[in-house]
Amino acid sequence: MPLDEDKYPGETGRRRFVKGVVGSAALASVGTGGAAAVNTVTSAAGGGGGPTQYIAIENTDGPAPRGMPIVPLEVTDAGELRGLFPEASTETVAGVERTVAEMDLGGTTYSSQWFQYCGLEQYQGVQPEADADNMLRASASPPPAYDWQQDVEGDTVLTVDMFEDYETWGNGIGNEGIGKPASATWRSQGEDAKTIPVQVLRSPKVSQMANGEGEFSDLPSSIRNFIDAATEQDFMAWINKCTHFCCVPGYKQLEGSANFNAADEVYCQCHQSVYDPFSPTQVQFVARPRPDE
């Protein structure tokens, strides 16, 4: 299992956190409106916590209780990839003023609370008013399976031209030509800032999802509209933190993923959870509260 110093947030204690995560798997089957799964790992007390709906890449196998949240992005005029983060505003909840960051994106309420799990709620980059850099930047230590990224210096902004061969790219894991991935970070610059891991993928299937073409013809219009607004030029991204024990999974990173029918999907080697980036779904969970404001 990859080391992660924030896997067990200090204020909760390891035992309480592990107990909550394990228990959440049993609760994940509870439905809300038929389309969303409920996870009740945490309390709604504190800054910015509580029931939250979000769009995720679907968890299709393994113990993970729910999918990983999609990070909306855009391509700048200079061809650079930039994640979108909602603007902050102040609202009054039960007589208490709180700062929130949310916006309408393709008819879906996109909020910073989407990312408040696995200790990320404590990270500087997830705070609504953080002065953070939204550029999607190359990880300093990409996986060996991403041979193309070994020559990209860590913290370099990812650009469109790095993915020109995405319709033919392959690395011997799964099928070729269904997408080219990158290991990235987001909103992680600045003094004492902790790294928010993100997976970036450019795939011809992204625009097919947005348009409801072919295998995606049954995708709900609400999901299609969000994908259309949250992606550009066949690029998509998601927070790369497994919702089971907060490990860092990977798309086409391990040959052994084929043993779990995950060679063309996102595979978490720690406990064999599998996610399908081409199956976006709306789910609900209880966002962990941020540190008191």
C-alpha positions in Angstrom: 0.0 0.0 0.0 1.4 3.4 -0.9 2.5 5.5 2.1 0.1 8.4 2.8 0.7 10.5 5.9 -2.8 11.9 5.8 -4.6 8.5 5.5 -5.6 8.6 9.2 -6.4 12.3 10.0 -5.0 13.3 13.3 -8.1 14.7 14.8 -10.1 11.5 14.2 -7.7 8.9 15.4 -6.8 5.8 13.3 -9.1 3.5 15.0 -12.2 5.7 14.6 -11.3 6.4 11.0 -10.8 2.8 10.0 -13.9 1.7 11.8 -15.9 4.3 9.9 -14.5 3.4 6.5 -15.0 -0.3 6.9 -18.6 0.3 8.1 -19.3 2.6 5.1 -19.0 -0.3 2.7 -22.1 -1.9 4.1 -24.0 1.4 4.0 -23.0 2.1 0.4 -25.9 0.0 -0.9 -28.6 2.3 0.5 -30.2 4.2 -2.4 -31.3 7.8 -2.8 -33.6 8.3 -5.7 -32.3 5.1 -7.2 -29.3 6.8 -8.8 -27.1 7.7 -5.8 -25.3 5.6 -3.2 -25.1 6.9 0.3 -22.0 6.8 2.4 -22.2 7.8 6.1 -18.6 7.6 7.2 -18.6 11.0 8.8 -20.6 13.5 10.8 -21.9 16.7 9.2 -20.6 18.7 12.1 -17.9 21.3 11.4 -17.0 23.6 8.5 -18.5 22.6 5.2 -19.4 18.9 6.0 -22.6 17.1 5.3 -24.6 15.2 2.6 -23.1 16.0 -0.8 -24.0 14.8 -4.3 -21.3 14.6 -6.9 -20.3 13.1 -10.2 -17.8 10.3 -10.1 -16.0 7.7 -12.1 -18.0 4.6 -11.0 -16.6 2.0 -8.6 -17.4 -1.3 -10.4 -15.6 -3.8 -8.2 -13.8 -4.3 -5.0 -14.5 -2.9 -1.5 -14.5 0.8 -2.3 -17.9 2.2 -1.3 -18.3 4.8 -4.1 -16.6 6.4 -7.1 -13.8 9.0 -7.2 -15.0 12.6 -7.9 -14.4 14.1 -11.3 -12.4 17.3 -11.5 -13.8 19.6 -14.2 -11.1 21.1 -16.5 -10.5 23.4 -19.4 -7.9 24.0 -22.0 -6.4 27.5 -22.0 -5.6 29.5 -25.2 -2.0 28.4 -24.7 -3.0 24.8 -24.8 -2.4 24.2 -21.0 -4.7 22.1 -18.8 -6.4 23.9 -16.0 -8.8 22.4 -13.4 -11.9 24.4 -12.5 -12.6 25.3 -8.9 -15.8 27.0 -7.9 -15.6 30.6 -6.6 -16.1 31.1 -2.8 -19.0 33.0 -1.3 -20.4 33.4 2.2 -23.7 31.9 3.3 -25.6 31.6 6.6 -26.5 28.1 7.8 -28.5 27.8 11.0 -27.4 31.3 12.0 -23.7 30.6 11.4 -21.8 32.2 8.5 -19.7 29.8 6.5 -17.6 30.1 3.4 -18.6 27.8 0.6 -17.3 27.2 -2.9 -19.9 26.0 -5.4 -21.2 26.7 -8.9 -23.6 25.4 -11.5 -21.8 23.3 -14.1 -23.9 21.7 -16.8 -26.9 21.7 -14.6 -25.0 20.0 -11.7 -24.0 21.8 -8.5 -20.3 21.5 -8.4 -18.8 22.1 -4.9 -15.5 21.9 -3.1 -17.2 19.5 -0.8 -16.9 16.9 -3.5 -13.3 16.5 -2.4 -13.7 16.4 1.3 -12.8 12.9 2.1 -9.7 10.9 3.0 -8.2 13.8 4.9 -8.2 16.1 1.8 -10.7 18.3 3.6 -7.6 19.5 5.6 -5.6 20.4 2.6 -5.0 24.0 1.7 -6.1 23.5 -1.9 -9.5 22.3 -0.9 -10.3 25.3 1.3 -12.9 27.5 -0.5 -10.9 30.7 -0.3 -7.4 29.2 -0.9 -5.2 31.2 -3.2 -4.3 28.1 -5.1 -2.9 27.4 -8.6 -5.5 25.6 -10.7 -3.1 24.3 -13.4 -2.9 20.5 -13.8 0.8 19.8 -13.3 2.9 16.6 -13.9 3.6 14.5 -10.8 7.2 14.5 -9.7 7.2 10.6 -9.5 5.0 9.2 -12.3 4.5 5.4 -12.4 7.0 3.5 -14.5 4.2 2.4 -16.8 3.9 6.0 -18.0 7.2 5.9 -19.9 6.4 9.1 -21.8 6.0 11.0 -18.6 9.5 10.1 -17.2 11.0 12.9 -19.3 8.5 15.5 -18.0 9.9 17.5 -15.1 7.7 17.4 -12.0 5.4 20.3 -11.5 5.4 21.1 -15.3 2.0 22.2 -16.5 0.4 19.5 -18.7 -0.3 20.7 -22.2 -2.4 19.4 -25.1 0.7 18.5 -27.3 1.9 16.0 -24.7 -1.2 13.9 -25.6 -1.2 14.1 -29.4 -0.9 10.3 -29.8 -3.8 9.6 -27.4 -5.8 7.7 -30.1 -3.0 5.2 -30.6 -1.1 5.2 -27.3 -0.5 2.0 -25.5 1.9 0.7 -22.9 1.3 -3.1 -23.1 -1.4 -3.0 -20.5 -4.9 -3.6 -21.9 -6.0 -2.3 -25.2 -4.2 0.4 -27.2 -5.9 3.5 -28.5 -8.5 4.1 -25.8 -6.8 6.9 -24.0 -3.5 8.3 -22.8 -3.1 9.0 -19.0 -0.9 11.2 -16.9 -0.2 11.3 -13.2 -0.8 14.8 -12.0 -1.3 17.2 -9.1 -3.8 20.1 -8.6 -4.0 23.1 -6.3 -0.9 21.8 -4.5 1.6 24.7 -4.8 2.5 27.1 -2.1 4.2 27.0 1.2 3.2 24.0 3.3 0.7 22.9 0.7 0.0 19.2 0.6 -0.3 17.3 -2.7 -3.7 16.6 -4.2 -3.3 13.6 -6.5 -5.2 13.8 -9.8 -5.3 11.5 -12.8 -5.7 13.1 -16.2 -6.9 11.1 -19.2 -7.3 12.1 -22.8 -9.6 9.6 -24.6 -11.8 9.6 -27.7 -14.5 8.2 -25.4 -14.8 11.5 -23.5 -16.5 13.4 -26.3 -18.6 10.2 -27.0 -19.8 10.3 -23.4 -20.7 14.0 -23.6 -22.6 13.5 -26.9 -24.3 10.2 -25.8 -22.9 8.4 -28.8 -22.7 4.6 -29.3 -22.2 2.7 -26.0 -23.1 5.9 -24.1 -26.6 6.3 -25.7 -28.3 5.4 -22.4 -26.2 7.8 -20.3 -28.7 10.2 -18.5 -28.9 13.7 -19.9 -27.9 15.2 -16.6 -24.6 13.2 -16.6 -24.0 14.0 -20.3 -24.5 17.7 -19.7 -22.1 17.7 -16.8 -19.4 15.8 -18.8 -19.9 18.2 -21.7 -19.2 21.1 -19.3 -16.5 19.5 -17.3 -14.3 18.2 -20.2 -12.6 19.7 -23.2 -10.8 18.3 -26.3 -11.3 14.7 -25.0 -9.6 15.5 -21.7 -11.0 14.5 -18.3 -9.6 14.3 -14.8 -10.5 12.9 -11.3 -9.2 13.0 -7.8 -7.0 9.9 -7.5 -7.8 8.9 -4.0 -9.5 5.5 -3.5 -12.6 5.8 -1.4 -11.8 2.6 0.4 -8.6 3.2 2.3 -7.4 6.4 0.5 -4.7 4.7 -1.5 -3.6 6.1 -4.9 -4.9 3.9 -7.8 -3.9 4.1 -11.4 -5.2 3.8 -15.0 -3.1 1.3 -17.0 -0.4 1.2 -14.4 0.0 -2.5 -13.5 0.0 -5.6 -15.7 -1.6 -7.5 -12.8 -4.7 -5.4 -13.2 -5.7 -7.8 -16.0 -6.3 -10.5 -13.4 -9.2 -8.4 -12.0 -10.6 -7.4 -15.4 -9.2 -3.9 -14.9 -6.5 -3.6 -17.6 -8.5 -0.9 -19.2 -9.9 0.6 -16.0 -8.6 2.3 -12.9 -7.2 -0.3 -10.5 -6.2 0.0 -6.9 -3.6 -2.6 -6.1 -4.0 -2.3 -2.3 -7.4 -4.0 -2.1 -8.4 -4.6 -5.7 -11.0 -1.9 -6.0 -11.8 -1.0 -9.7 -13.2 2.2 -11.2 -14.4 2.8 -14.7 -13.5 6.3 -16.1 -16.0 5.8 -18.9 -18.9 5.2 -16.5 -19.7 8.5 -14.9 -22.4 8.4 -12.2 -24.0 10.6 -9.6 -23.5 9.4 -6.0 -24.0 10.9 -2.5 -21.8 10.8 0.5 -21.4 12.7 3.8 -18.5 15.1 3.2 -16.0 15.3 6.0 -16.0 18.7 7.7 -13.1 21.1 7.0 -11.2 22.5 9.9 -13.4 25.0 11.8 -13.5 28.4 10.1 
